[in-house]
Amino acid sequence: MDIMLIFTFVIAAFLGVELISKVPSQLHTPLMSGTNAISGITVVGAISITAMAVNAGGMLGQVLGFLAIVFASINVIGGYMVTDRMLGMFKKKGDKK
């Protein structure tokens, strides 16, 4: 069971790096705001993988699952912060809200 969890983690890491490296810098901010829902699904997937690791009793799987939850959560929060900052650029100078 631990081998499948490690395999899933490694494939997800390589896929994420490959996808992000192909995005031009001009499109990164708009795409970040559009992919927050997908990042939320990643958090749910990380939680389910961690639950499987807890049931299997593998310490390595639990640690990797916890790290996946932390990194996916950081991605979601960062995406919303970038979106808020991007939308703030379109507000008028006199707008305080």
JORA-V100945 format. One line per field, one symbol per residue. ss: DSSP state (a for helix, b for strand, c for the rest). psi: psi as a letter, one per 20 degrees, with the letter a starting at -180 (. if undefined). A space follows every 50 residues. Layout:
ss = ???
psi = ???
This chain:
ss = caaaaaaaaaaaaaaaaaaaacccaaaaaaaaaacaaaaaaaaaaaaaaa aaaaaaccaaaaaaaaaaaaaaaaaaaaaaaaaaaaaaccccccccc
psi = hhghggggggghggggggghhipqhhigghhghijhhhhhhhggghghgh hhhghhjphghgghgghggghhghggghghgggghghhhiqqhipi.
